Amino acid sequence: MHWPGRLLPFAAVATLATAAILATSVIPSVLADTFPGAMPERAVPAFWVNVILNLLVAAQAFGSSRRRAGGPTRRRGWTAAAGVVAALLGLALIDAAIAFAEHGPTMQGAIVALWVSVCLDLAAGVAMIVSAFVRRTTSLGRTRCRRRLTFAGRATRSSVCSLRSLYCARLQRRFSVSRTPGRIRS
């Protein structure tokens, strides 16, 4: 598996780790915060929303990394949208980390956990956005060849296939390839 195939599983693991960090170390620290003016009754539901959204983004990243049906354009669109959501969740955690930095030394563990979560969310968001725009390759390192039928019923190369990928092993097994560029005889 080349690096584009590893981006979505990395994003899924990173957002799952963010959800786990928030649920196990940040939320209990926020509930125990004794800083004057602290309002854990308002902060804790916001963190739970972030945990749930991170779990949804992780599910989408894992699903997109394993799914082959549904069309590449739709998959790429959902992957890019989930990447933007992950990046926005990371930016929301930056605000929380800066706000809790004023609460004194009792919140230092939560602050470190928030900054780790920020880094994981932003890395996952960037990885998902990049994976949405990078072409997947075959085991031979060539882009997958796509065919379309013309109105005459003959299969021709689509514009994304190069002459080099026209002679890939999959097409040689199924069709005899003519020397005229763009035509495949069955």
Disulfide bonds with the S-S distance in Angstrom:
none
